Every structure is written in C-alpha cells, then in structure tokens.
C-alpha cells in the first residue's frame, strides 16, 4: 500500500471510530506500530487528527468531547487553574486565549461564578457554554485547525472594542531574554491585542515552558502583570524570574 493511501486509511478509521489505538491501526493496515506512530505524528501536524498517547482521536472529538486523558501534564495544569481562580470575582469581564491550561481553568470555574468571558478558542467556548452563570462570547474568524482557535483581522478588530478586567493567556514559551513567546505568528498577533484590551494580564505557564524561547514575541518581562506556574514560589527555577521583577503565583 502506498503511503498516501495508508495515511488516508488512518484518517478514515479515526473519523469513523472517533478514537483508535496505534496497535489497532497497525493490525488493520498490516504495518508496524512504529510506522503508524510516524503516520499519526504527520497527520496531527496537518490538523487531520489529534495525536494522543497510544493512538489518535478525531478533531471533532477534540472539539466536542475533549478527553482529559490527552491533556499533557494534567495535574500541573489543575494546580495552575486553582491559583488563577483566586483572581476571579463576580461581575468581571474576562478574555481567555486557547490551550489546555486555559481549558482546565474553564472547567474548574466555580459553578456560582457570574462573569462575561470572551474567547477565540472553540474547545474553551464549548466548555464555558456548560457553565450555568457565565455569559460566553465566542469570537469568530478564520479557524486554525491544529489549535482550534480563530485568527485574523476580524478577531483582532473585535478584541479592540473590548475592555476586560482580566485576560488569561496560555504560554508556549517563557524566558528571561524574551519574556513570553509563541510559535504561531497569527496567534501571537491576537494575543497582543488581548493584552491591549485588558486591564490586567495573567500568564499561565507549566514549568516545562520556562526557559523556552520561541519564534514570535508576545510580551516582554515588563509587560507581565502576573505569571502563574505549577511550581512553589520557593522553587529555585523561579528565582531568576523573581530577581528580574516578575510577579509570580
């Protein structure tokens, strides 16, 4: 079987079954699991499915039925979300970027919280829509399939007309040299407008994102109001950031 045909078969099986294991696909297509793992990695990068431990899920399942088992460093993200919740008060207007740390935050908001939340993330909007007292406003635009967020001038213009109390921004890279950085130019532009549209900006970063520098600048260290990590403030990894004047939780 040609590689092109095999990749299409993988996509078809995932679409039909919603979730499949690498071992199932290897047996079905009569190839090794290593081959299937490489295929899944390639298809994940193209946004045709979502790679998880031991297999793949469809992008539709990622959107509508987000499986918590696929969330990398789940416990660390729960710890960050619990810290972030202490900053939220009734009546606030909040902007949320995408990412699974913010998704966990959306899931853990208190059920009696009354707030208005804007987001450009489809999974987060779907999660917030289940909350009984949060008014959720999804910002439409061009969908970036791999992250399930909207980007483009329409999103930026919409955000420019908002004044929010808080903005929760998921972090891809966080370094002393560059501050907050991202891997997508279009998403970075949207995040910069989120920052401009908010009175206070809170950056949510798992510790594996620390000392990581990516291609596109989001904001410098001086532009960080609060950064929340899964680490204790006393952790030596954080000392250089505290010495540089970053407010951490």
ABEGO torsion letter per residue (X at the ends): XBAAAAAAAAAAAAAAAGBBBAAAAAAAAGBBAAAAAAAAAAAAAAGABBBBBGEBBBAAAAAABBBAAABBGAAAAAAAAAAAAAABBBGBBBBBBBEAAAAAAAAABBAABBBBBBBABAAAAAAAAABAABBBBBBBEBBBAAAGBBBEAAAAAAAAABBBABBBBBBABBBAAAEBBBABAAAAAAAAAAAAABABBBBBBBAAABGBBBABBABBAAABABBBBABBAABAAAAAAAAAGBBBX
